[in-house]
Amino acid sequence: CAPCPLDSYAELGGSTTCVRCPQRSFTSAMASTSLFDCQCFNGTFFDHDKGLCEQCPPGYWCTSGQMFVCPVNSASLKGSDDASNCECKD
């Protein structure tokens, strides 16, 4: 059996069928065996209700699948991936 390529995983242990990771996510290694091996790209967060990675909303920054609010009196654009993207409001 060939291992699943990057950005996919074997849905059932030992399965020969590979499933692509959801949109806006990737795997860091070949031979992934679970949806949980798929990681969100920076600038996106994991939406548990939808089960996929969504673009970070304005006023937040997102990394490693998590969403963080910008500090008080600052804002960011949609898809921000670092706290430095939160800029002071005028």
Backbone as XML, in Angstrom:
<?xml version="1.0"?>
<chain id="A" units="angstrom">
  <residue number="1" name="CYS">
    <atom name="N" x="0.842" y="-1.190" z="0.000"/>
    <atom name="CA" x="0.000" y="0.000" z="0.000"/>
    <atom name="C" x="0.888" y="1.256" z="0.000"/>
  </residue>
  <residue number="2" name="ALA">
    <atom name="N" x="0.516" y="2.199" z="-0.814"/>
    <atom name="CA" x="1.245" y="3.468" z="-0.872"/>
    <atom name="C" x="0.669" y="4.425" z="0.168"/>
  </residue>
  <residue number="3" name="PRO">
    <atom name="N" x="1.520" y="5.181" z="0.854"/>
    <atom name="CA" x="1.017" y="6.148" z="1.830"/>
    <atom name="C" x="0.301" y="7.295" z="1.117"/>
  </residue>
  <residue number="4" name="CYS">
    <atom name="N" x="-0.606" y="7.923" z="1.817"/>
    <atom name="CA" x="-1.308" y="9.080" z="1.250"/>
    <atom name="C" x="-0.312" y="10.215" z="1.037"/>
  </residue>
  <residue number="5" name="PRO">
    <atom name="N" x="-0.476" y="10.966" z="-0.053"/>
    <atom name="CA" x="0.425" y="12.093" z="-0.309"/>
    <atom name="C" x="0.130" y="13.262" z="0.629"/>
  </residue>
  <residue number="6" name="LEU">
    <atom name="N" x="0.977" y="14.269" z="0.552"/>
    <atom name="CA" x="0.739" y="15.486" z="1.335"/>
    <atom name="C" x="-0.660" y="16.016" z="1.068"/>
  </residue>
  <residue number="7" name="ASP">
    <atom name="N" x="-1.235" y="16.680" z="2.061"/>
    <atom name="CA" x="-2.547" y="17.327" z="1.983"/>
    <atom name="C" x="-3.706" y="16.342" z="1.838"/>
  </residue>
  <residue number="8" name="SER">
    <atom name="N" x="-3.475" y="15.101" z="2.278"/>
    <atom name="CA" x="-4.537" y="14.103" z="2.281"/>
    <atom name="C" x="-4.286" y="13.123" z="3.429"/>
  </residue>
  <residue number="9" name="TYR">
    <atom name="N" x="-5.277" y="12.270" z="3.692"/>
    <atom name="CA" x="-5.180" y="11.305" z="4.787"/>
    <atom name="C" x="-6.007" y="10.070" z="4.443"/>
  </residue>
  <residue number="10" name="ALA">
    <atom name="N" x="-5.688" y="8.942" z="5.076"/>
    <atom name="CA" x="-6.448" y="7.704" z="4.914"/>
    <atom name="C" x="-7.600" y="7.750" z="5.915"/>
  </residue>
  <residue number="11" name="GLU">
    <atom name="N" x="-8.816" y="7.774" z="5.393"/>
    <atom name="CA" x="-9.980" y="7.950" z="6.265"/>
    <atom name="C" x="-10.154" y="6.810" z="7.267"/>
  </residue>
  <residue number="12" name="LEU">
    <atom name="N" x="-9.866" y="5.604" z="6.845"/>
    <atom name="CA" x="-9.959" y="4.443" z="7.722"/>
    <atom name="C" x="-8.584" y="3.822" z="7.848"/>
  </residue>
  <residue number="13" name="GLY">
    <atom name="N" x="-8.204" y="3.480" z="9.055"/>
    <atom name="CA" x="-6.877" y="2.894" z="9.264"/>
    <atom name="C" x="-6.610" y="1.753" z="8.292"/>
  </residue>
  <residue number="14" name="GLY">
    <atom name="N" x="-5.505" y="1.809" z="7.588"/>
    <atom name="CA" x="-5.148" y="0.771" z="6.632"/>
    <atom name="C" x="-5.852" y="0.905" z="5.293"/>
  </residue>
  <residue number="15" name="SER">
    <atom name="N" x="-6.696" y="1.926" z="5.134"/>
    <atom name="CA" x="-7.415" y="2.130" z="3.889"/>
    <atom name="C" x="-6.451" y="2.542" z="2.779"/>
  </residue>
  <residue number="16" name="THR">
    <atom name="N" x="-6.753" y="2.126" z="1.565"/>
    <atom name="CA" x="-5.951" y="2.532" z="0.411"/>
    <atom name="C" x="-6.545" y="3.775" z="-0.256"/>
  </residue>
  <residue number="17" name="THR">
    <atom name="N" x="-7.691" y="4.243" z="0.242"/>
    <atom name="CA" x="-8.331" y="5.436" z="-0.306"/>
    <atom name="C" x="-7.895" y="6.661" z="0.483"/>
  </residue>
  <residue number="18" name="CYS">
    <atom name="N" x="-7.361" y="7.645" z="-0.224"/>
    <atom name="CA" x="-6.923" y="8.881" z="0.416"/>
    <atom name="C" x="-7.967" y="9.973" z="0.192"/>
  </residue>
  <residue number="19" name="VAL">
    <atom name="N" x="-8.175" y="10.780" z="1.223"/>
    <atom name="CA" x="-9.140" y="11.881" z="1.181"/>
    <atom name="C" x="-8.365" y="13.183" z="1.310"/>
  </residue>
  <residue number="20" name="ARG">
    <atom name="N" x="-8.673" y="14.163" z="0.437"/>
    <atom name="CA" x="-7.991" y="15.466" z="0.513"/>
    <atom name="C" x="-8.398" y="16.194" z="1.783"/>
  </residue>
  <residue number="21" name="CYS">
    <atom name="N" x="-7.475" y="16.937" z="2.354"/>
    <atom name="CA" x="-7.795" y="17.791" z="3.496"/>
    <atom name="C" x="-8.816" y="18.840" z="3.058"/>
  </residue>
  <residue number="22" name="PRO">
    <atom name="N" x="-9.616" y="19.346" z="3.992"/>
    <atom name="CA" x="-10.572" y="20.394" z="3.649"/>
    <atom name="C" x="-9.867" y="21.643" z="3.099"/>
  </residue>
  <residue number="23" name="GLN">
    <atom name="N" x="-10.631" y="22.467" z="2.424"/>
    <atom name="CA" x="-10.108" y="23.716" z="1.876"/>
    <atom name="C" x="-9.390" y="24.507" z="2.962"/>
  </residue>
  <residue number="24" name="ARG">
    <atom name="N" x="-8.310" y="25.198" z="2.591"/>
    <atom name="CA" x="-7.499" y="26.044" z="3.478"/>
    <atom name="C" x="-6.749" y="25.251" z="4.554"/>
  </residue>
  <residue number="25" name="SER">
    <atom name="N" x="-6.483" y="23.953" z="4.293"/>
    <atom name="CA" x="-5.709" y="23.171" z="5.261"/>
    <atom name="C" x="-4.724" y="22.266" z="4.532"/>
  </residue>
  <residue number="26" name="PHE">
    <atom name="N" x="-3.762" y="21.725" z="5.294"/>
    <atom name="CA" x="-2.668" y="20.934" z="4.738"/>
    <atom name="C" x="-2.185" y="19.928" z="5.760"/>
  </residue>
  <residue number="27" name="THR">
    <atom name="N" x="-1.392" y="18.962" z="5.307"/>
    <atom name="CA" x="-0.700" y="18.061" z="6.231"/>
    <atom name="C" x="0.792" y="18.375" z="6.159"/>
  </residue>
  <residue number="28" name="SER">
    <atom name="N" x="1.481" y="18.141" z="7.235"/>
    <atom name="CA" x="2.918" y="18.445" z="7.268"/>
    <atom name="C" x="3.770" y="17.242" z="6.877"/>
  </residue>
  <residue number="29" name="ALA">
    <atom name="N" x="3.122" y="16.087" z="6.694"/>
    <atom name="CA" x="3.869" y="14.881" z="6.324"/>
    <atom name="C" x="2.990" y="13.957" z="5.484"/>
  </residue>
  <residue number="30" name="MET">
    <atom name="N" x="3.638" y="13.051" z="4.769"/>
    <atom name="CA" x="2.901" y="12.027" z="4.027"/>
    <atom name="C" x="2.399" y="10.973" z="5.013"/>
  </residue>
  <residue number="31" name="ALA">
    <atom name="N" x="1.516" y="10.119" z="4.545"/>
    <atom name="CA" x="1.008" y="8.976" z="5.315"/>
    <atom name="C" x="0.130" y="9.394" z="6.489"/>
  </residue>
  <residue number="32" name="SER">
    <atom name="N" x="-0.569" y="10.518" z="6.368"/>
    <atom name="CA" x="-1.482" y="10.948" z="7.434"/>
    <atom name="C" x="-2.671" y="9.991" z="7.496"/>
  </residue>
  <residue number="33" name="THR">
    <atom name="N" x="-3.186" y="9.793" z="8.701"/>
    <atom name="CA" x="-4.233" y="8.787" z="8.895"/>
    <atom name="C" x="-5.519" y="9.348" z="9.486"/>
  </residue>
  <residue number="34" name="SER">
    <atom name="N" x="-5.614" y="10.664" z="9.618"/>
    <atom name="CA" x="-6.800" y="11.237" z="10.254"/>
    <atom name="C" x="-7.044" y="12.657" z="9.759"/>
  </residue>
  <residue number="35" name="LEU">
    <atom name="N" x="-8.291" y="13.055" z="9.736"/>
    <atom name="CA" x="-8.658" y="14.437" z="9.433"/>
    <atom name="C" x="-7.931" y="15.388" z="10.372"/>
  </residue>
  <residue number="36" name="PHE">
    <atom name="N" x="-7.681" y="14.951" z="11.591"/>
    <atom name="CA" x="-7.016" y="15.794" z="12.588"/>
    <atom name="C" x="-5.551" y="16.068" z="12.244"/>
  </residue>
  <residue number="37" name="ASP">
    <atom name="N" x="-5.007" y="15.349" z="11.268"/>
    <atom name="CA" x="-3.656" y="15.635" z="10.788"/>
    <atom name="C" x="-3.637" y="16.851" z="9.864"/>
  </residue>
  <residue number="38" name="CYS">
    <atom name="N" x="-4.804" y="17.263" z="9.384"/>
    <atom name="CA" x="-4.911" y="18.440" z="8.518"/>
    <atom name="C" x="-4.863" y="19.690" z="9.393"/>
  </residue>
  <residue number="39" name="GLN">
    <atom name="N" x="-3.972" y="20.613" z="9.055"/>
    <atom name="CA" x="-3.782" y="21.844" z="9.829"/>
    <atom name="C" x="-4.215" y="23.044" z="8.999"/>
  </residue>
  <residue number="40" name="CYS">
    <atom name="N" x="-4.812" y="24.024" z="9.666"/>
    <atom name="CA" x="-5.243" y="25.243" z="8.984"/>
    <atom name="C" x="-4.039" y="26.095" z="8.604"/>
  </residue>
  <residue number="41" name="PHE">
    <atom name="N" x="-4.102" y="26.706" z="7.421"/>
    <atom name="CA" x="-3.084" y="27.673" z="7.019"/>
    <atom name="C" x="-3.155" y="28.880" z="7.941"/>
  </residue>
  <residue number="42" name="ASN">
    <atom name="N" x="-2.041" y="29.593" z="8.117"/>
    <atom name="CA" x="-2.078" y="30.854" z="8.850"/>
    <atom name="C" x="-3.032" y="31.801" z="8.125"/>
  </residue>
  <residue number="43" name="GLY">
    <atom name="N" x="-3.758" y="32.602" z="8.902"/>
    <atom name="CA" x="-4.777" y="33.481" z="8.336"/>
    <atom name="C" x="-6.148" y="32.828" z="8.300"/>
  </residue>
  <residue number="44" name="THR">
    <atom name="N" x="-6.206" y="31.569" z="8.803"/>
    <atom name="CA" x="-7.482" y="30.861" z="8.916"/>
    <atom name="C" x="-7.582" y="30.244" z="10.312"/>
  </residue>
  <residue number="45" name="PHE">
    <atom name="N" x="-8.795" y="29.870" z="10.693"/>
    <atom name="CA" x="-9.020" y="29.218" z="11.991"/>
    <atom name="C" x="-9.931" y="28.024" z="11.773"/>
  </residue>
  <residue number="46" name="PHE">
    <atom name="N" x="-9.892" y="27.056" z="12.684"/>
    <atom name="CA" x="-10.731" y="25.870" z="12.570"/>
    <atom name="C" x="-12.106" y="26.157" z="13.154"/>
  </residue>
  <residue number="47" name="ASP">
    <atom name="N" x="-13.124" y="26.106" z="12.308"/>
    <atom name="CA" x="-14.524" y="26.301" z="12.723"/>
    <atom name="C" x="-15.072" y="24.927" z="13.100"/>
  </residue>
  <residue number="48" name="HIS">
    <atom name="N" x="-15.239" y="24.676" z="14.391"/>
    <atom name="CA" x="-15.672" y="23.366" z="14.877"/>
    <atom name="C" x="-17.078" y="23.020" z="14.410"/>
  </residue>
  <residue number="49" name="ASP">
    <atom name="N" x="-17.954" y="24.019" z="14.250"/>
    <atom name="CA" x="-19.321" y="23.753" z="13.796"/>
    <atom name="C" x="-19.346" y="23.262" z="12.352"/>
  </residue>
  <residue number="50" name="LYS">
    <atom name="N" x="-18.493" y="23.829" z="11.513"/>
    <atom name="CA" x="-18.456" y="23.457" z="10.094"/>
    <atom name="C" x="-17.450" y="22.353" z="9.806"/>
  </residue>
  <residue number="51" name="GLY">
    <atom name="N" x="-16.491" y="22.150" z="10.725"/>
    <atom name="CA" x="-15.480" y="21.123" z="10.537"/>
    <atom name="C" x="-14.464" y="21.458" z="9.465"/>
  </residue>
  <residue number="52" name="LEU">
    <atom name="N" x="-14.198" y="22.763" z="9.286"/>
    <atom name="CA" x="-13.215" y="23.172" z="8.289"/>
    <atom name="C" x="-12.572" y="24.497" z="8.668"/>
  </residue>
  <residue number="53" name="CYS">
    <atom name="N" x="-11.548" y="24.856" z="7.928"/>
    <atom name="CA" x="-10.815" y="26.097" z="8.186"/>
    <atom name="C" x="-11.490" y="27.249" z="7.452"/>
  </residue>
  <residue number="54" name="GLU">
    <atom name="N" x="-11.752" y="28.321" z="8.167"/>
    <atom name="CA" x="-12.393" y="29.519" z="7.610"/>
    <atom name="C" x="-11.407" y="30.673" z="7.659"/>
  </residue>
  <residue number="55" name="GLN">
    <atom name="N" x="-11.573" y="31.625" z="6.745"/>
    <atom name="CA" x="-10.701" y="32.792" z="6.737"/>
    <atom name="C" x="-10.925" y="33.620" z="7.997"/>
  </residue>
  <residue number="56" name="CYS">
    <atom name="N" x="-9.844" y="34.114" z="8.556"/>
    <atom name="CA" x="-9.892" y="34.911" z="9.778"/>
    <atom name="C" x="-10.733" y="36.175" z="9.529"/>
  </residue>
  <residue number="57" name="PRO">
    <atom name="N" x="-11.667" y="36.492" z="10.432"/>
    <atom name="CA" x="-12.505" y="37.683" z="10.233"/>
    <atom name="C" x="-11.763" y="38.973" z="10.595"/>
  </residue>
  <residue number="58" name="PRO">
    <atom name="N" x="-12.261" y="40.118" z="10.119"/>
    <atom name="CA" x="-11.666" y="41.403" z="10.496"/>
    <atom name="C" x="-11.682" y="41.576" z="12.020"/>
  </residue>
  <residue number="59" name="GLY">
    <atom name="N" x="-10.643" y="42.220" z="12.553"/>
    <atom name="CA" x="-10.566" y="42.443" z="14.000"/>
    <atom name="C" x="-9.900" y="41.306" z="14.758"/>
  </residue>
  <residue number="60" name="TYR">
    <atom name="N" x="-9.451" y="40.290" z="14.031"/>
    <atom name="CA" x="-8.798" y="39.124" z="14.632"/>
    <atom name="C" x="-7.552" y="38.789" z="13.819"/>
  </residue>
  <residue number="61" name="TRP">
    <atom name="N" x="-6.689" y="37.951" z="14.385"/>
    <atom name="CA" x="-5.581" y="37.348" z="13.641"/>
    <atom name="C" x="-5.588" y="35.865" z="13.979"/>
  </residue>
  <residue number="62" name="CYS">
    <atom name="N" x="-5.209" y="35.044" z="13.005"/>
    <atom name="CA" x="-5.336" y="33.598" z="13.161"/>
    <atom name="C" x="-4.045" y="32.891" z="12.779"/>
  </residue>
  <residue number="63" name="THR">
    <atom name="N" x="-3.650" y="31.948" z="13.625"/>
    <atom name="CA" x="-2.473" y="31.127" z="13.351"/>
    <atom name="C" x="-2.676" y="29.763" z="14.005"/>
  </residue>
  <residue number="64" name="SER">
    <atom name="N" x="-2.117" y="28.734" z="13.408"/>
    <atom name="CA" x="-2.204" y="27.363" z="13.936"/>
    <atom name="C" x="-3.643" y="26.935" z="14.190"/>
  </residue>
  <residue number="65" name="GLY">
    <atom name="N" x="-4.577" y="27.412" z="13.359"/>
    <atom name="CA" x="-5.975" y="27.022" z="13.486"/>
    <atom name="C" x="-6.738" y="27.724" z="14.584"/>
  </residue>
  <residue number="66" name="GLN">
    <atom name="N" x="-6.091" y="28.653" z="15.281"/>
    <atom name="CA" x="-6.738" y="29.366" z="16.387"/>
    <atom name="C" x="-6.947" y="30.829" z="16.025"/>
  </residue>
  <residue number="67" name="MET">
    <atom name="N" x="-7.975" y="31.431" z="16.633"/>
    <atom name="CA" x="-8.327" y="32.822" z="16.369"/>
    <atom name="C" x="-8.086" y="33.656" z="17.624"/>
  </residue>
  <residue number="68" name="PHE">
    <atom name="N" x="-7.437" y="34.818" z="17.434"/>
    <atom name="CA" x="-7.123" y="35.721" z="18.543"/>
    <atom name="C" x="-7.668" y="37.103" z="18.219"/>
  </residue>
  <residue number="69" name="VAL">
    <atom name="N" x="-8.283" y="37.743" z="19.200"/>
    <atom name="CA" x="-8.832" y="39.079" z="18.997"/>
    <atom name="C" x="-7.710" y="40.118" z="19.049"/>
  </residue>
  <residue number="70" name="CYS">
    <atom name="N" x="-7.825" y="41.142" z="18.209"/>
    <atom name="CA" x="-6.856" y="42.234" z="18.244"/>
    <atom name="C" x="-7.003" y="43.003" z="19.563"/>
  </residue>
  <residue number="71" name="PRO">
    <atom name="N" x="-5.943" y="43.644" z="20.025"/>
    <atom name="CA" x="-6.029" y="44.444" z="21.253"/>
    <atom name="C" x="-7.071" y="45.569" z="21.116"/>
  </residue>
  <residue number="72" name="VAL">
    <atom name="N" x="-7.511" y="46.073" z="22.256"/>
    <atom name="CA" x="-8.480" y="47.175" z="22.292"/>
    <atom name="C" x="-7.960" y="48.348" z="21.466"/>
  </residue>
  <residue number="73" name="ASN">
    <atom name="N" x="-8.859" y="49.009" z="20.744"/>
    <atom name="CA" x="-8.554" y="50.173" z="19.899"/>
    <atom name="C" x="-7.632" y="49.839" z="18.727"/>
  </residue>
  <residue number="74" name="SER">
    <atom name="N" x="-7.630" y="48.570" z="18.292"/>
    <atom name="CA" x="-6.898" y="48.203" z="17.087"/>
    <atom name="C" x="-7.793" y="47.319" z="16.227"/>
  </residue>
  <residue number="75" name="ALA">
    <atom name="N" x="-7.438" y="47.182" z="14.971"/>
    <atom name="CA" x="-8.233" y="46.385" z="14.031"/>
    <atom name="C" x="-7.303" y="45.738" z="13.019"/>
  </residue>
  <residue number="76" name="SER">
    <atom name="N" x="-7.805" y="44.702" z="12.355"/>
    <atom name="CA" x="-7.052" y="44.023" z="11.308"/>
    <atom name="C" x="-7.987" y="43.721" z="10.148"/>
  </residue>
  <residue number="77" name="LEU">
    <atom name="N" x="-7.406" y="43.399" z="9.021"/>
    <atom name="CA" x="-8.177" y="43.029" z="7.843"/>
    <atom name="C" x="-8.508" y="41.540" z="7.887"/>
  </residue>
  <residue number="78" name="LYS">
    <atom name="N" x="-9.487" y="41.143" z="7.099"/>
    <atom name="CA" x="-9.856" y="39.734" z="6.962"/>
    <atom name="C" x="-8.639" y="38.945" z="6.491"/>
  </residue>
  <residue number="79" name="GLY">
    <atom name="N" x="-8.402" y="37.778" z="7.090"/>
    <atom name="CA" x="-7.292" y="36.921" z="6.690"/>
    <atom name="C" x="-5.971" y="37.240" z="7.365"/>
  </residue>
  <residue number="80" name="SER">
    <atom name="N" x="-5.989" y="38.085" z="8.402"/>
    <atom name="CA" x="-4.748" y="38.444" z="9.099"/>
    <atom name="C" x="-4.167" y="37.217" z="9.798"/>
  </residue>
  <residue number="81" name="ASP">
    <atom name="N" x="-2.817" y="37.135" z="9.805"/>
    <atom name="CA" x="-2.178" y="35.944" z="10.354"/>
    <atom name="C" x="-1.154" y="36.225" z="11.453"/>
  </residue>
  <residue number="82" name="ASP">
    <atom name="N" x="-1.103" y="37.478" z="11.936"/>
    <atom name="CA" x="-0.125" y="37.819" z="12.959"/>
    <atom name="C" x="-0.638" y="39.019" z="13.752"/>
  </residue>
  <residue number="83" name="ALA">
    <atom name="N" x="-0.263" y="39.099" z="15.023"/>
    <atom name="CA" x="-0.688" y="40.217" z="15.875"/>
    <atom name="C" x="-0.218" y="41.553" z="15.311"/>
  </residue>
  <residue number="84" name="SER">
    <atom name="N" x="0.873" y="41.539" z="14.570"/>
    <atom name="CA" x="1.372" y="42.793" z="13.985"/>
    <atom name="C" x="0.427" y="43.348" z="12.924"/>
  </residue>
  <residue number="85" name="ASN">
    <atom name="N" x="-0.534" y="42.535" z="12.470"/>
    <atom name="CA" x="-1.529" y="43.013" z="11.514"/>
    <atom name="C" x="-2.609" y="43.848" z="12.172"/>
  </residue>
  <residue number="86" name="CYS">
    <atom name="N" x="-2.677" y="43.836" z="13.503"/>
    <atom name="CA" x="-3.638" y="44.655" z="14.252"/>
    <atom name="C" x="-3.055" y="46.055" z="14.371"/>
  </residue>
  <residue number="87" name="GLU">
    <atom name="N" x="-3.704" y="46.994" z="13.717"/>
    <atom name="CA" x="-3.193" y="48.372" z="13.697"/>
    <atom name="C" x="-4.110" y="49.284" z="14.489"/>
  </residue>
  <residue number="88" name="CYS">
    <atom name="N" x="-3.521" y="50.283" z="15.141"/>
    <atom name="CA" x="-4.288" y="51.236" z="15.946"/>
    <atom name="C" x="-5.332" y="51.942" z="15.090"/>
  </residue>
  <residue number="89" name="LYS">
    <atom name="N" x="-6.517" y="52.102" z="15.678"/>
    <atom name="CA" x="-7.578" y="52.843" z="15.000"/>
    <atom name="C" x="-7.316" y="54.327" z="15.157"/>
  </residue>
  <residue number="90" name="ASP">
    <atom name="N" x="-7.677" y="55.081" z="14.156"/>
    <atom name="CA" x="-7.521" y="56.553" z="14.236"/>
    <atom name="C" x="-8.586" y="57.159" z="15.106"/>
  </residue>
</chain>
